[in-house]
């Protein structure tokens, strides 16, 4: 996504400017070419040399620098995206009023492409009617915003917004902004993730080793590509991705109900969860002490969510199943593809090193309904999610 992209990061004079160092680094790691514009105030907080080391490019600080004539116009026209982070109250006011009195605000006046601002200031300054009016005016002109958040400020704790969004949140919003008009823009995507837990008694449960990482990465990437995302999640320790609506469930039956409720409005279902295949048929009403010796439990099958909810699918929706198998995974995956009437099945072997549960990587084969196979070599689950959604977007494009 970011490879070959040209981004201008404008850093203005607020204490949050230290976070912009990490934002620049993340953009560069993602493959972007980054030019940093530092205002006079920002240079009092973070020196230009820091951003030069992180971006690998000269830092721009003045309209009057040697050989900088019309640099603001060139950058305004050539950059794929301009990010202002932090955007102080003063910067927002000057942007709203159309004042160009330094390199950054002059560039913004000459800019016609996408701009993302990340406000950061004292909570009282953010709440001031003038600041709210300035932001509203900018949004009405097409400027995108992210944050601010509630959290500690330089002057202490606060329960009101003012704190700049974290760099990874800003990066997610920037990615989504550049995907405007893509195949997933405006689509509703439902993702299931994580394990389910079936009660054995009021204390103990039957579950599996799924961490939910694959589903959470799919939800993250789908939102960044412009979709409205509903994440139906079993118990995990993962933070909910930026912008994603999360529906928490425990049992397979609860997951089935959540999927059934979401499907009629869904354009894409990514069934990445690992719901339990069996549940105790008669859960105990009290905790059984160990002293009572051996315990025999009868298990019965749980709902097959994809089959049970097939009638709730929206006409024309794309359904993606996952087959985590042990032994002859491709044969089992193709059989699931046909039996559950899917558009794609993502197949991988649970016993393969670096793939499966509780790891950050995966190796899969994406099999489509027409029999085509796209192998994805061992890669991060984020990259695997990108490959899966590339296949979904190609189908949407047809």
Helices and strands as residue ranges (DSSP letters): E 6-11, H 17-29, E 33-38, H 42-45, H 48-55, H 71-78, E 81-87, H 89-97, H 103-110, E 115-119, H 123-127, H 129-140, E 144-145, E 149-150, E 161-163, H 167-178, E 188-193, E 198-199, E 205-206, H 213-224, E 228-233, E 245-248, H 252-263, E 268-271, E 278-280, G 290-292, E 299-301, H 305-308, G 310-312, E 318-325, H 329-339, E 344-349, E 361-368, E 373-380, H 381-397
